[in-house]
Amino acid sequence: MSQKFGNGRWVQEGFLDNRVDGSIVGRIVFAVIGPVDMYLRGNFKADIAGHVIQFRNSRFEDEDLAGQVLGDMEIPQIGDVNLVSFDPHPNLSPHPYIEWFSAKKNHYRIALEPADAWIVPDSEVGEIDRVSRTIRESLAGQVHERPTQASTDWV
């Protein structure tokens, strides 16, 4: 399954924190479902690596249909980041883009308008710090090492 959350309109707001190398934690608020905690292995791309980002979707719609489509989404979301960047593709205009795979290999993508996301200044991360620590502590035990690929004789 690849889910763009109703072309992004079912994503209300949230934050993602990549200040611990190799992991991203955060919370995203979805239509009907509400807040979903996340723990992803990986890092943001270089343009925002090591920062906290926050977003508020100007196109958000709280539609009943969202509950039918998103009702089987894993909560919390644990998995692997594929791409988190404010400039995801050289041939497209810069825009916030969040893409990951859940532990059950479901594929999720969120594309936002450029003005809908920002890097949180260090002076404003107080409450996010507390929430990030809580998420990291509560979900770390559910994150498993990526399977190692068997060595091969292929050259």
C-alpha positions in Angstrom: 0.0 0.0 0.0 1.2 3.5 -0.8 -0.7 6.1 1.1 -0.5 9.8 0.4 -3.2 10.6 3.0 -5.8 12.0 0.6 -3.2 13.9 -1.4 -1.9 15.3 1.9 -5.2 16.9 3.0 -5.7 14.4 5.9 -2.5 15.4 7.6 -3.1 18.2 10.0 0.1 19.0 11.8 3.1 17.5 13.5 6.8 17.5 14.2 9.8 15.2 13.5 13.0 15.3 15.4 16.3 14.0 13.9 18.7 15.3 16.6 19.8 11.8 17.5 21.8 10.4 14.6 20.2 7.3 13.0 16.6 7.9 14.3 13.7 10.2 13.8 10.9 10.5 16.3 7.8 12.6 16.2 4.1 12.9 16.3 1.7 13.6 13.3 -1.9 14.4 13.7 -4.2 12.9 11.1 -7.8 13.5 10.2 -10.2 11.3 12.2 -7.4 9.2 13.8 -5.7 12.0 15.8 -2.1 12.0 17.0 0.2 9.1 15.9 3.7 8.7 17.4 6.5 7.7 15.1 9.9 6.1 15.5 11.8 5.7 12.2 15.3 4.4 11.6 17.4 6.8 9.5 18.0 10.5 9.1 16.7 13.5 7.3 18.5 14.5 4.1 21.4 16.9 4.4 19.3 20.1 3.9 17.6 19.6 7.3 19.7 16.8 9.0 20.1 17.0 12.7 17.2 19.4 13.2 13.6 19.4 14.4 11.0 20.2 11.8 7.4 21.2 12.5 4.5 21.6 10.1 0.9 22.7 9.9 -1.0 21.8 6.7 -2.8 24.6 5.1 -4.8 22.1 3.0 -6.0 20.0 6.0 -9.5 18.5 5.7 -11.1 16.4 8.5 -13.2 14.1 6.4 -15.0 11.0 7.5 -13.6 9.2 4.5 -10.1 9.5 6.1 -11.2 7.1 8.8 -12.2 4.4 6.3 -8.9 4.8 4.4 -6.6 5.2 7.4 -8.4 3.0 9.8 -5.9 0.1 9.4 -2.8 2.3 9.8 -0.4 0.9 12.3 -0.3 3.0 15.5 2.4 3.8 16.6 4.3 4.1 13.3 7.6 2.2 13.6 9.8 1.7 10.5 12.4 3.1 8.2 12.7 6.6 6.7 13.0 6.7 3.0 13.2 10.5 2.4 12.6 13.5 4.6 13.7 16.8 3.0 12.6 20.3 2.2 14.2 19.9 -1.3 13.5 16.3 -2.3 14.1 16.4 -6.0 16.4 18.5 -8.2 13.7 18.8 -11.0 10.9 19.9 -8.7 10.3 23.1 -6.8 11.5 22.8 -3.2 8.8 21.6 -0.8 8.6 19.6 2.4 8.4 15.9 1.7 8.1 13.0 4.2 8.3 9.4 3.1 8.7 6.2 5.1 8.0 2.4 5.3 6.3 0.9 8.3 7.6 -2.2 10.0 4.9 -4.1 8.0 6.3 -2.6 4.8 3.4 -0.2 4.2 4.6 2.9 2.2 3.6 6.4 3.4 4.2 9.8 1.7 3.3 13.3 2.7 4.0 16.3 0.4 3.3 19.8 1.8 3.3 23.3 0.5 6.6 25.2 1.0 5.2 27.6 3.7 3.6 24.7 5.7 6.9 23.4 7.3 9.9 24.9 9.0 13.0 24.1 11.1 12.3 24.8 14.7 14.8 27.2 16.3 16.7 25.8 19.3 15.1 28.5 21.4 11.6 27.0 20.7 12.1 23.2 21.1 11.2 23.1 24.9 7.8 21.2 24.7 9.0 19.2 21.7 12.1 18.0 23.7 9.8 16.5 26.4 7.5 14.8 23.8 10.5 13.5 21.8 12.2 12.0 24.8 8.9 10.3 25.8 8.4 8.8 22.4 12.0 7.7 22.1 11.9 6.0 25.5 8.5 4.3 25.0 9.1 3.1 21.4 12.8 2.2 21.4 12.1 -1.3 22.6 9.9 -1.9 19.6 12.5 -0.9 17.0 14.4 -3.9 15.7 17.7 -4.0 13.9 17.4 -4.1 10.1 18.1 -7.6 8.9 21.6 -7.9 7.5 21.9 -9.1 3.9 23.6 -12.4 3.5 27.0 -12.1 1.8 27.1 -13.2 -1.8 29.7 -14.4 -4.3 28.4 -12.0 -6.9 31.0 -9.7 -8.4 
